[in-house]
Amino acid sequence: MTDFAPFDVNLVAARIKDQVDALILVGNAADYAAVRSLADFRPPCAFVVLATERGDQSATGSSSPGTQSAMRQRTVAQFGVVVAARNYRAGTGAAAADDLRPLLAAVRAAVVGWTPETPGGRPCQFLRGDLTSYDGATALWTDVFQTQHFIG
């Protein structure tokens, strides 16, 4: 059977749940979309979302008009892991940022070099991290990773 589904970020979420005990919640895109403000997060928590997919061009050969050829195509998938930390001690966000560091280290240790169980999977690579939002107590950080899988 062929599989044309997008990369399954639930594999990543399961990996993080298994490897990072400090997180009280590891959710998905729907969970993340339900959060309306920084105060609504239940830190320390993380959310795994599919960011982009890009298929490599494959040699298609030839086929008759109106037919569908069997194909297998490499797809590069990028996904984000959004991590939230909260600390009310300093009231400036600096303490929340300090609390974020070990969480990010643990998430990165769980993901970088890990190969998802998917057709043609390759070890995940870290691409970038960005401070998404913060206030006086809550810091939100997004790390972006990349892997590959095959469709078709």
Number of C-alpha atoms within 10 A of each C-alpha: 4 10 10 11 9 14 25 16 22 16 14 26 21 13 17 24 18 11 15 18 11 14 20 13 18 24 19 19 16 11 14 16 9 10 12 9 7 18 12 9 20 16 21 19 19 31 23 27 23 19 14 13 17 11 14 11 9 10 9 11 7 7 10 7 6 6 7 8 11 9 13 15 17 18 20 18 21 22 24 25 29 25 25 28 27 26 21 13 12 11 13 15 20 19 19 24 21 14 18 22 12 12 21 21 11 16 21 21 14 18 22 16 14 17 17 21 12 14 14 15 18 17 13 22 17 17 13 11 15 11 13 13 12 19 15 16 20 27 25 23 21 21 20 20 21 21 23 22 21 22 18 13
